[in-house]
Amino acid sequence: AWASSQGNDEIPPDIKHVDDGVMHFLTRAGVILAEAVDFLNKEATLKAVLQDSTAQYSHHIYQQAAMVLLRTMPRIRSVDVWQLLTYIEPATDMTEENALKLGLDYESMSKAKTHMALRSVTSCDEAEVVNERTITLVEGRLPWPKHAVDELNRKWNSNFSPPPPRVAGRPGEPWEPSFKKAFQISTGQWVIPFHDAGLRDNLKGRRHALVLHGDPRFPWDSEHDLEWVQDKVSIALEEQLHRLREAEEIETRRAYKVEQEFKKKQLAEIKAAMAAEKEANSKRFGMGKFRKSKKR
């Protein structure tokens, strides 16, 4: 084995040299074997927990992705799902005269403003309505200062690109993953963006990412592991979310069709009842005229 690894069939007479070579070979073989076992364990866990998932809610899929990472990367302390969202503060409806009386900047208030906010949506409704009135009360909000959110947004934009847009509400369309690259932020966490189109644009203006936080006492964020999260876990997550949104679209269409058929049936019943009532009234009216003529 040592001779084959060296590409030389002549084993040197120096026993120590032979021992060092064999030890190097065995050590390297052990590393390769460990990497192979780790790879097989990761692939098996990913398939069993996430790829074969039948979850019917997005936060269950998020939690399954987190479970895959916690099982396969034991030095990770926590896995979160962040949502970076944009909301618009509309222009004021106050008149310029009233604004001046109150000492307010009317020019600034008369223009709509765009704001960004950060949420943790691992167990929250990712489509919850967010505006300038509800932002301070929205579930899972992370109260980061504006400069920190702006810096996160800048890094996010340079490391993520969504897939080509699809025709909304067309089940069965070809699916393809987004482009993403893991990046680290100042708090030490690694952010791996992923794409979720939502149902009928209900997530428009919102971006999502897996966020990993490890044990700082040990090396937990090797390039190999981060590439696996980026190229395997996030893509499986996107595919499951696509499947979920497709199923939601089919169910929405089915429910709409049932509702329309019920309304149509209800309308037909109302029309039939009105026709029957009209016919009954007509008969009563005719019978009354007949009786009066008979009395005469």
Secondary structure as UniProt FT lines:
FT   HELIX           2..6
FT   HELIX           15..46
FT   HELIX           47..51
FT   HELIX           58..72
FT   TURN            74..75
FT   STRAND          76..89
FT   HELIX           96..101
FT   TURN            102..103
FT   HELIX           106..109
FT   STRAND          113..120
FT   TURN            126..127
FT   TURN            132..137
FT   TURN            139..140
FT   STRAND          141..142
FT   HELIX           146..158
FT   STRAND          160..161
FT   TURN            168..169
FT   TURN            171..172
FT   STRAND          179..180
FT   STRAND          183..184
FT   TURN            186..187
FT   STRAND          190..194
FT   TURN            200..205
FT   STRAND          206..214
FT   TURN            216..217
FT   HELIX           223..228
FT   HELIX           229..233
FT   HELIX           234..295
//
